[in-house]
Every structure is written in C-alpha cells, then in structure tokens.
Amino acid sequence: MIRIFIGYDRNVSVAYNVLQSSIIQRSSQPVSITPICLSHIKSIFDRPLDPLQSTEFSFSRFLVPYLSNYDGWSIFMDNDMLLLDDIAKLWDLRDSRYSVQVVKHKHEAEEGLKFLNKVQTSYKMKNWTSVMIFNNEKCRSLTLDYVNRASGLELHQFHWLKNPEAEIGDIPSEWNYLVGVNPKTGKPKNVHFTLGGPFFNEFRDIEFSSEWFQARECMNSCSQKSESYDRNNKNSGAELNV
C-alpha cells in the first residue's frame, strides 16, 4: 500500500480533489490517500494560523511521520499539483539511507504576492517540502510539540535533522516541476502550480492548465445508462446484480 498525505486547504478544495483523482487514475498499486485537514487534527495541532503562511497546511505537513506512527514510509504532496504518471514510480525511489527525500530546487522567489494575495516569501530550500518521501522511523524528531512550536524556517529548512546534508536524499526534478518557474526539459511526471493554478481565474491559461481541466472533468465523470436501455424491464422483478 502506497501511503500518501495531501495538504488540504478549505479555500481551494477542488485542487485537493483533482490531485487525489489524478493519483488514483494513474496508480498501478493500491494507494491510501489522507487529507491533512486542520479540522481533523485540531485536538493535536493547536498552532494558530500565521499571516505569512500561504496555505492551511504550511506547517501541519510535518505531522506526517507522527500520523504514520513513525512507521514505514509516507509521501507528502502539496494540493496544488497534478500527477501525470504512476505514483508507484515515485514510491520505488525510496532509499533507506535517507530520512527524507525531496526535489532540491534552486528557486529564488521574487518577494511579492501570489495566489489569493498571499505573501511570496523567499528562503533557502524553498519548495523542497512540497513533495517529500518520509522515512518515518528516522523522523522521530518531528514530535507534536516540535511541529506545534518550531518556526516556519526551522521546519522548512530541515533543522529537525541532525545532519541535513547527509540525511536529505534527491528525487528527480520531474516529480516536482514548478510551473512558471522551471524551464521545461523532458516530460514532467508531477506538475506543481506553485504560483497559482488554473483553479484561480487569473491562472486559467497557465502551462498545463488544459491537462488540469481534463483531470477535473475526469474526476466529475459519471457513466450514464445507455439510451438503448429497455425501460420496460426497469421494474420487471428480474434478478438484480448488486
């Protein structure tokens, strides 16, 4: 079972739902998908929302090892993504030498505003934590108390690791392609609408927007009865196949 946690933000619930649908549609293995939703964890996560955090899960994402009972492996993903390949291929990249694995972006963000007028903050290791493969046993320093109290930079810059340089493994960049930031080389396996996605009107024509709308349509699809269905047999008392 591939264990996946996705950040959930009430302001953009459609983003979560399209992402989880794209994972399910393409996965070749069983998946367990859990939203990290503040209303679900209020008994253990009492950290107040910071005006500078751009999503409701900016800090709660670091609860993944705790929520996994510090056992096995888990994947975390931001909600503003679209999977274009099999999540099992990402799962196969797990490497027990590391505590956590990420795409090590060199993203020098320009200060300003991004989606929903949220502040765009520049810091070292920006976007590294938007996709993480956690080796949960090696992340026991992410206790409830630490995640509730540590600063944003302490969390996102991996101060919870004793030796970050040695404990953070690489994931190929195609698993966290930053739309509007990264130059497109090859075919991304996971696209990240970090500046704002097609679920916002002002980003409806952004790169990979057509793929996102197609995924949303797929998520909302429902097969209907054929027009040739024999309505006379609808209540005939014939055996039902349930």
MODA-V124198 format. One record per residue. RES is the residue in one small letter. SS is DSSP state (H for helix, E for strand, C for the rest). OMEGA is omega as a letter, one per 40 degrees, with the letter a starting at -180 (NA if undefined). NEAR is the number of other C-alpha atoms within 10 Angstrom. Layout:
RES/SS/OMEGA/NEAR
RES/SS/OMEGA/NEAR
This chain:
m/C/i/9
i/E/a/17
r/E/a/17
i/E/i/21
f/E/i/24
i/E/i/26
g/E/a/25
y/C/i/27
d/C/a/22
r/H/a/13
n/H/a/10
v/H/a/15
s/H/a/14
v/H/i/15
a/H/i/25
y/H/a/21
n/H/i/18
v/H/i/25
l/H/a/25
q/H/i/22
s/H/i/18
s/H/i/22
i/H/a/21
i/H/a/18
q/H/a/17
r/H/a/14
s/C/i/16
s/C/i/13
q/C/i/13
p/C/i/11
v/E/i/16
s/E/a/11
i/E/a/16
t/E/i/16
p/E/i/20
i/E/a/23
c/C/a/17
l/H/a/19
s/H/i/9
h/H/a/10
i/C/a/13
k/C/i/10
s/C/a/8
i/C/a/12
f/C/a/18
d/C/a/15
r/C/i/15
p/C/i/7
l/C/i/13
d/C/i/12
p/C/a/9
l/C/a/12
q/C/a/15
s/C/i/19
t/C/i/20
e/C/a/18
f/C/a/21
s/C/a/21
f/C/a/22
s/H/i/21
r/H/a/24
f/H/i/23
l/H/a/24
v/H/i/25
p/H/i/25
y/H/a/18
l/H/i/16
s/C/a/16
n/C/i/12
y/C/a/20
d/C/i/16
g/C/a/13
w/E/i/22
s/E/i/23
i/E/i/24
f/E/i/24
m/E/i/22
d/C/a/27
n/C/a/28
d/C/a/26
m/E/i/27
l/E/a/28
l/E/a/26
l/C/a/20
d/C/a/19
d/C/i/18
i/H/i/24
a/H/i/17
k/H/i/14
l/H/i/17
w/H/a/18
d/C/a/9
l/C/a/14
r/C/a/21
d/C/a/15
s/C/i/14
r/C/a/13
y/C/i/18
s/C/a/23
v/E/i/27
q/E/a/25
v/E/i/21
v/C/a/23
k/C/a/18
h/C/i/17
k/C/a/12
h/C/i/16
e/C/a/13
a/C/i/15
e/C/i/10
e/C/a/10
g/E/a/11
l/E/i/13
k/C/a/15
f/H/i/15
l/H/i/10
n/H/i/9
k/C/a/14
v/E/i/15
q/E/a/17
t/C/i/16
s/C/i/14
y/C/i/13
k/C/i/14
m/C/i/17
k/C/i/18
n/C/i/22
w/H/a/19
t/H/a/24
s/H/i/22
v/E/i/22
m/E/i/25
i/E/a/29
f/E/i/28
n/E/a/23
n/H/a/22
e/H/a/16
k/H/a/20
c/H/a/21
r/C/i/17
s/C/i/16
l/C/i/21
t/C/i/16
l/H/a/17
d/H/a/13
y/H/a/15
v/H/i/23
n/H/a/18
r/H/a/15
a/C/i/15
s/C/i/13
g/H/i/15
l/H/i/13
e/H/i/14
l/H/a/20
h/H/i/20
q/C/i/17
f/C/i/19
h/C/i/14
w/C/i/18
l/C/i/20
k/C/a/10
n/C/a/11
p/H/a/15
e/H/a/9
a/H/a/11
e/H/i/16
i/E/i/21
g/E/a/21
d/E/i/16
i/C/i/19
p/C/a/15
s/H/a/17
e/H/i/16
w/H/i/22
n/C/a/29
y/E/a/25
l/E/a/22
v/C/a/19
g/C/a/14
v/C/a/14
n/C/i/13
p/C/a/9
k/C/i/12
t/C/a/9
g/C/a/7
k/C/i/12
p/C/i/18
k/C/i/19
n/E/a/23
v/E/a/21
h/E/a/26
f/C/a/25
t/C/a/20
l/C/a/17
g/C/a/19
g/C/a/25
p/C/i/20
f/C/i/18
f/C/a/13
n/H/a/9
e/H/i/11
f/H/a/15
r/C/a/16
d/C/a/12
i/C/i/15
e/C/a/15
f/C/i/17
s/H/a/17
s/H/i/13
e/H/i/14
w/H/i/24
f/H/i/15
q/H/i/13
a/H/i/21
r/H/i/19
e/H/i/12
c/H/i/14
m/H/a/16
n/C/a/11
s/C/i/9
c/C/i/8
s/C/i/5
q/C/i/6
k/C/i/7
s/C/i/7
e/C/a/7
s/C/i/6
y/C/a/9
d/C/a/8
r/H/a/9
n/H/a/7
n/H/a/9
k/C/a/9
n/C/a/7
s/C/a/8
g/C/i/7
a/C/a/8
e/C/i/6
l/C/i/5
n/C/a/4
v/C/NA/3
